[in-house]
Amino acid sequence: MSQKVLPTKINLIQLRGQLRIINVIKRLLENKREVLLLYLRTYAAEYEKLYNEVNEVMRRVYDSYLQAVASEGISNIEEIAFSQKSSLDVISSTKIIFGVRIPIIRLNKESIPPKPFSDIETSPYLSESYEKMTDALNKLIELVELESTIRSLVAELRKTQRLINSIDNYVLPFYNSSIKYIRQILEDRQREEFVRLKTIRRILQRRRESGAR
């Protein structure tokens, strides 16, 4: 591949300049990789903490729900549940972290229906389950946002690492071998020129000496 490069001084100068730029780009990519890893470690720790919190909240929700079912009966609970809409609205947007688009997801509080039962007429466990479920929904959405953030950062990290690998495995070897090839050719030409000039001087010297005689 390097033999296709025309071995001239101009090409050597240009290749060396391009190599310096490529090394700068590689250092920037390596710095980006380190920053992405730092963000990933931070978000992974937050995710683990929030995941445990969600598990605990959901456990309490189910406990309250089962107690409410035992008090109210499954038919009454199903009647209340079927009277409500089956979905909630979320508000989504994005933010930029080190060149990476990160999703922001928030539950639209206006889409949360009011409590569809009276605290006086129903079991307190049902009211407790409703309140805990609302809290759980917010935490679940935070968990989804964190997971999406981690996925985006991992995808960017992989992309960055692929670019670094390409530079290490293809770009740098090409430039280094091309520069070495051109330098060797130019050095060989310089030595040949030196030998040729030396030979010419020797011939001219002999002619001067023979003419002087």
C-alpha positions in Angstrom: 0.0 0.0 0.0 2.8 2.4 0.9 4.6 1.7 -2.5 1.7 3.5 -4.3 2.8 6.8 -2.7 5.0 8.9 -4.9 8.4 9.1 -3.1 8.9 12.9 -3.1 9.9 15.4 -0.5 6.6 17.2 -0.8 4.7 14.0 -0.1 6.9 13.3 2.8 6.3 16.7 4.3 2.5 16.4 3.7 2.3 12.8 5.2 4.2 13.9 8.3 1.8 16.9 8.8 -1.2 14.6 8.3 0.3 12.1 10.7 0.6 14.8 13.4 -3.1 15.7 12.9 -4.1 12.0 13.1 -2.3 11.6 16.4 -4.1 14.7 17.7 -7.4 13.2 16.6 -6.5 9.9 18.3 -5.7 11.7 21.6 -9.0 13.5 21.5 -10.8 10.3 20.9 -9.0 8.6 23.7 -9.9 11.5 26.0 -13.5 11.2 24.8 -13.4 7.5 25.7 -12.2 8.2 29.2 -14.9 10.8 29.7 -17.6 8.4 28.4 -16.3 5.7 30.8 -16.5 8.1 33.7 -20.1 9.0 32.8 -21.0 5.3 32.4 -19.5 4.4 35.8 -21.5 7.3 37.4 -24.8 6.4 35.7 -24.3 2.7 36.3 -24.0 3.4 40.1 -27.1 5.5 40.0 -29.0 2.8 38.0 -28.1 0.1 40.5 -29.2 2.3 43.4 -32.5 3.3 41.7 -33.1 -0.3 40.6 -33.0 -1.5 44.2 -35.3 1.4 45.3 -37.8 0.4 42.5 -37.7 -3.2 43.6 -38.5 -2.2 47.2 -41.2 0.3 46.2 -42.9 -2.3 44.0 -42.7 -4.9 46.7 -44.6 -2.5 49.0 -47.1 -1.8 46.2 -47.8 -5.5 45.8 -48.1 -6.0 49.5 -50.7 -3.1 49.8 -52.5 -4.3 46.7 -52.8 -7.9 47.9 -54.1 -6.6 51.3 -56.6 -4.4 49.4 -57.8 -7.3 47.3 -58.3 -9.4 50.5 -60.3 -6.5 52.0 -62.3 -5.4 49.0 -62.5 -8.5 46.9 -61.0 -9.0 43.4 -64.2 -8.2 41.6 -64.4 -4.7 43.2 -60.7 -4.0 42.4 -61.2 -5.1 38.8 -64.2 -2.9 38.4 -62.2 0.1 39.7 -59.3 -0.8 37.4 -61.4 -1.2 34.3 -63.0 2.2 34.8 -59.6 3.9 34.3 -57.7 4.6 31.1 -55.1 2.0 30.3 -52.2 4.4 29.6 -50.5 7.5 30.9 -48.7 10.3 29.1 -45.0 11.1 29.3 -43.1 14.2 28.3 -39.9 13.4 26.4 -36.9 15.6 25.3 -33.2 15.3 24.9 -30.0 16.7 26.3 -26.4 16.6 25.0 -23.7 15.0 27.1 -20.2 15.2 25.5 -21.8 15.1 22.0 -24.2 12.3 22.9 -28.0 12.8 22.7 -29.5 11.6 26.0 -33.2 11.1 26.5 -35.2 12.9 29.2 -38.5 11.3 30.2 -40.9 12.7 32.6 -44.4 11.5 33.6 -47.1 14.0 32.7 -48.7 14.5 36.1 -51.9 15.8 34.5 -52.4 12.4 32.9 -52.5 10.7 36.3 -56.2 10.2 37.1 -57.6 11.3 40.4 -58.2 8.6 43.0 -61.3 6.8 41.6 -62.6 5.8 45.0 -63.4 7.2 48.4 -61.1 6.7 51.3 -64.1 6.3 53.6 -65.9 3.7 51.5 -62.9 1.5 50.6 -60.1 -0.2 52.4 -57.2 2.0 53.5 -54.9 -0.6 51.9 -56.3 0.4 48.5 -55.6 4.0 49.1 -52.1 3.2 50.3 -51.5 1.0 47.2 -52.7 3.8 44.9 -50.3 6.4 46.5 -47.3 3.9 46.4 -48.0 3.0 42.8 -47.9 6.7 41.8 -44.5 7.0 43.5 -43.4 3.8 41.8 -44.4 5.1 38.4 -42.1 8.1 38.8 -39.2 5.9 39.8 -39.9 3.4 37.0 -39.7 6.2 34.5 -36.5 7.5 36.0 -35.1 4.0 35.7 -36.1 3.8 32.1 -34.4 7.2 31.4 -31.2 6.0 33.1 -31.3 2.7 31.1 -31.7 4.7 27.9 -28.9 7.0 28.9 -26.6 4.1 29.6 -27.5 2.5 26.2 -26.7 5.7 24.4 -23.4 6.2 26.1 -22.4 2.6 25.5 -23.3 2.9 21.8 -21.1 6.1 21.6 -18.3 4.4 23.5 -18.3 1.5 21.0 -18.3 3.9 18.1 -15.4 5.8 19.6 -13.5 2.6 20.3 -14.0 1.5 16.7 -12.5 4.8 15.4 -9.5 4.4 17.7 -9.0 0.8 16.5 -9.3 1.9 12.9 -6.6 4.5 13.5 -4.4 2.0 15.3 -4.8 -0.9 12.9 -5.1 0.8 9.5 -4.5 4.6 9.4 -1.3 4.8 11.5 0.4 1.7 9.9 -0.3 3.1 6.4 1.2 6.6 7.3 4.1 5.1 9.2 5.0 2.6 6.4 4.5 5.3 3.7 6.8 7.8 5.5 9.4 5.1 6.1 9.2 4.0 2.4 9.6 7.6 1.1 12.4 8.4 3.6 14.3 5.2 2.5 13.9 6.1 -1.2 15.0 9.7 -0.6 18.0 8.6 1.5 19.0 6.0 -1.2 18.8 8.8 -3.8 20.8 11.1 -1.7 23.5 8.5 -1.3 23.5 7.7 -5.0 23.7 11.5 -5.7 26.6 11.8 -3.2 28.5 8.8 -4.8 27.8 10.3 -8.3 29.1 13.7 -7.3 32.1 12.1 -5.7 32.8 10.1 -8.8 32.5 13.2 -11.0 34.8 15.2 -8.7 37.3 12.4 -8.9 37.1 12.3 -12.7 37.5 16.1 -13.0 40.4 16.0 -10.6 42.2 13.4 -12.7 41.6 15.4 -15.8 43.0 18.6 -14.2 46.0 16.6 -13.0 46.6 15.1 -16.4 46.2 18.5 -18.1 48.7 20.1 -15.7 51.3 17.6 -16.8 
